[in-house]
Every structure is written in structure tokens, then in C-alpha cells.
Amino acid sequence: MRRRTASILCAILLSASALCVAVVARARTAPQATSAMAGASSVVKARTFVSLEPIPAGKEFQVAVVVDIAPGYHMNSNKPSDAYLIATTVAPQIPAGFKLLGTIYPQGRDKKFAFSPDKPLNVYTGTVIMRLRIAARSNVRLGIATIPIVLRYQACNDTTCLPPVKLPVSVQLKVAAAGTKTRADHPEIFSTASPQS
């Protein structure tokens, strides 16, 4: 009887030990999954700049979306190599009083990857600058204005692609009366050609 009781106790203890090991193992892997998700948001960073300060009513200006891509990663250019690939785009939500005149994308660079050894893909790497040509209409409201922008992209490394992302950014600008004296702002971004990736 004692042997049977001892056997039952041993079986219970072994089961409890196995359960503890499983719980600990799961707890150890959970932070890693969370870290991987958190890391996805750090692969691509976007900043915005305005070419004039202030912007007189009736004047054309540019907005730059400067995108920094983490080393080891790339994203498809605005003109990807295949139709099924997700193109990188910037989509402004133009408020009343402004008009979008055009969008300027830099050229990508053809690169081969382990998952596409025979056909190079047209991609962006490093830092790329995308520009929006915008005009302030003559009847634009004076003061501070905000233009929301959505950056759409898919970041990949040599073996894996992260899910497609729509990253909301915005730019704030100051609008002044027509004829107001203005100055060129951020010449290091707007006075040179958009860099190729």
C-alpha cells in the first residue's frame, strides 16, 4: 500500500514538474515575440520638412518625407520590379486651400536577394527622400495648417518580409498673406536632387 501511494505521489510530482517547465518555457518565449513585433516599428522611420517659411498665399512649395531604413533592410521602390510587389507611396490628405501639383519619387536601385537570385528587385535602402509639390491657393486660410500624409511600404531583409505598413505622418506649416517675405528652409534637403537608394 505504501509503495502504491509513493508511486502515485511520484507521478503527481512528475506531472507538476513537467507543467512548470512548460509554463516557464512559454514565459521565456513570450517576450521574444513581443520584442519582434516592437522591432518591426523601428525598421522604418519617417520625418517631414517644408521648403518655405512662411508660405505666402498663392505660392508653390514642397514637402519632403525623409525615410530612414534600418541597415540590412530594404523596401520596394515606387516602381517595383513586379506588379505583385507593394510599391512605396506617400499619399497626402490635402486640406481646403491647397492643391497637390505632383509627387516626386527617387529612383530605386536594382539588387539581387537570396529569395530572388535570378531577378533583381528595384528597392530603396538607407535614406530616401520623397517630395510633394503643393500650391497654397490665393484664398487659403492664413495661420497654422497641418497636412496629414500616409507612407505605405513593406520592409524586408534578405530572407523575410514584414507585413505591409501604412505609417501616418504629418507636416505643419505656417501660411501668410500673399506677398509676405519668405525664406528657403532646409536647403540641405530641397536644394539637392533626391538621393538614390
Rosetta blueprint (number, residue, H / E / L):
1 M L
2 R H
3 R H
4 R H
5 T H
6 A H
7 S H
8 I H
9 L H
10 C H
11 A H
12 I H
13 L H
14 L H
15 S H
16 A H
17 S H
18 A H
19 L H
20 C H
21 V H
22 A H
23 V H
24 V H
25 A H
26 R H
27 A H
28 R H
29 T H
30 A H
31 P H
32 Q H
33 A H
34 T H
35 S H
36 A H
37 M H
38 A H
39 G H
40 A H
41 S L
42 S L
43 V L
44 V E
45 K E
46 A E
47 R E
48 T E
49 F E
50 V E
51 S L
52 L E
53 E E
54 P L
55 I E
56 P E
57 A L
58 G L
59 K L
60 E E
61 F E
62 Q E
63 V E
64 A E
65 V E
66 V E
67 V E
68 D E
69 I E
70 A L
71 P L
72 G L
73 Y L
74 H E
75 M E
76 N E
77 S L
78 N L
79 K L
80 P L
81 S L
82 D L
83 A L
84 Y L
85 L L
86 I L
87 A L
88 T L
89 T E
90 V E
91 A E
92 P E
93 Q L
94 I L
95 P L
96 A L
97 G L
98 F E
99 K E
100 L E
101 L E
102 G E
103 T E
104 I E
105 Y L
106 P L
107 Q L
108 G L
109 R E
110 D E
111 K E
112 K E
113 F E
114 A L
115 F L
116 S E
117 P E
118 D E
119 K E
120 P E
121 L E
122 N E
123 V E
124 Y E
125 T L
126 G L
127 T E
128 V E
129 I E
130 M E
131 R E
132 L E
133 R E
134 I E
135 A E
136 A E
137 R L
138 S L
139 N L
140 V L
141 R L
142 L L
143 G E
144 I E
145 A E
146 T E
147 I E
148 P E
149 I E
150 V E
151 L E
152 R E
153 Y E
154 Q L
155 A E
156 C E
157 N L
158 D L
159 T L
160 T L
161 C E
162 L L
163 P L
164 P L
165 V E
166 K E
167 L E
168 P E
169 V E
170 S E
171 V E
172 Q E
173 L E
174 K E
175 V E
176 A E
177 A L
178 A L
179 G L
180 T L
181 K L
182 T L
183 R E
184 A E
185 D L
186 H L
187 P H
188 E H
189 I H
190 F H
191 S L
192 T L
193 A L
194 S L
195 P L
196 Q L
197 S L
